Amino acid sequence: MGRNLDITRSLRIVENLKSVLLDDVAGLYRHLADPVLEDTRNVAADTLSDMIVVGYLLGKRLGVDYSTMDRHISKKIRLGLIHENEIEKYFGDLSELARMRSSEVREAK
C-alpha cells in the first residue's frame, strides 16, 4: 500500500509542477500582451526564474538529476555557439551566458 501511495504522490507532484510551468508561461504571455507594459523586467525575472526552478524540480521528479540538467544546459549553450545561433550572432547572449556560468562554477570551488 505504501508503494502505491508514493507513486500516486509522485504523479500528483509531477502534474502540479507541469501546471505551475504552464501557468508561468501563460502569465508571462498575458503580461507581454498587456498594452501598458509596466514593470516588465521584474515580472520577467520573477516568472522566468520560477520556470527555471520548476524545470529543475520537474526534471528531478522525472529522474534527471540536477548535475545532468546542468550538463545538458552547458551542451546546448556550446551547440548554440558552434552553430552560430541567431541570438548569439546578433547579440552575443550565449557567449555572455557561458561566461556567467563558468564564473559561477569557479566561484563555487
KARACOR-V234611 format. One line per field, one symbol per residue. phi: phi as a letter, one per 40 degrees, with the letter a starting at -180 (. if undefined). psi: psi as a letter, one per 30 degrees, with the letter a starting at -180 (. if undefined). burial: 1 if it has 9 or more other C-alpha atoms within 8 Angstrom, else 0. Layout:
BEGIN
phi: ???
psi: ???
burial: ???
END
This chain:
BEGIN
phi: .cccccccccccccccccccccccccccddcccccbcbgcccccccccccccccccccdcccgbccccdccccccccccccccfddccdcbgccccccccccccccccc
psi: eeeeeeeeeeeeeeeeeeeeeeeeeeeeeeeffkfijkheeeeeeeeeeeeeeeeeeeeefggjleeeeeeeeeeeeeeeeeghkeeeeffgeeeeeeeeeeeeeeef.
burial: 0000000001000100110110011011001100000001001100110110011111111001010010000100110110001011000101101100000000000
END
